[in-house]
Amino acid sequence: MKPWALFLVLMLAAGSAAAQHRERGDFKGRQPQGMSKDERQRMRQDMRDVYVDRNRERGARPERPRQMSPEEREKLRQDIQDANRDLRR
């Protein structure tokens, strides 16, 4: 019975030690975390290309309408006032 108890204690101790190594990240064969500078730059460029392509598919933003002259603004203002007057009647 004693050899089984000794075996059980040794297995529990080995399992505990392995868990501690995993928590600290002491494994030698593990992959490095994060990306290299080149990988990050490639990803940025890929995302930029996606946004450019998406904007092309949707069409370019419509150009802003040209600015109205003071005479055109006054005419528009007068037309709106006339339309509002007609609505009240």
N, C-alpha and C positions, 0 to 999 in steps of 0.2 A: 504494500500500500504506500509506503514511503517513496518509492521511486516515482509513482504516479503523481504524488503531491509535489515532488521536486520538479518533475517535468512540467506540471501545470504552472508553477510559480515562474519557471524560466520562460515559458511561452507568454505569460502575461507581461513580464518585464520586457521581452523583446517587442511585443506589440506596442507597449507604451513608448519605448524608445523610437520606434518607427513613426509613431504619431507625432512625436515632438519634432522629428526631422522634417516631416511634411509641413507642419505649421510654420517652421522657420524657413522652409524652402531650401534645405540643404542637399537636394538631389542634384547630382552632377550632370545627368543627361537631360536636364530640363531646358526647354526653349527660352531664349531671352524674351522678356516682356517688351511690348511696344514695337514701334516700327523704326526703321533706319531713316535717316534724313532724306535719302533718295526716294524711299517708299512714300513718305509723307508728301514730298513734292509731286510725285506722280499722282497721288490721290487728289491733291489740290487741283492739279491740272485737269484730271478726269472730271472732277465735279464742276469746274469752270466750263469745260466743254459741254457738259450736260445742260447747264443753265443757258449757254449760248444757243444750243440746238433747240431747247424748249422755247426760247423766245422767238427763234426763227419760225418754228412751227405755228406759233400763235399769231405770228405777224408782228411786225415792228409796232411799237407804240405809235398811236396816231399823233401826228404833229399838232402842236398847239395852233389854234386858229390865230390868224393874224390879228394884231391889235387894231381895234376900231378907231377911226378918227373921231375927234370931238363932235363933228356934225352927225356922223353915223350913230354915236351914242345918244345924242339928243333926239334924233329921229326915233330910235328904238324906245327911249324913255317916253316920248310923246305917244307912240303907238300903244304902249302898255297902259298908259293912263287912259287913253281913249277906250281900249278894250275893257278895262275895269269899270269905267263909267257906263258902258253899254251893259255890262253884267248886272249892275245895281238896278237898272230900270226894269 
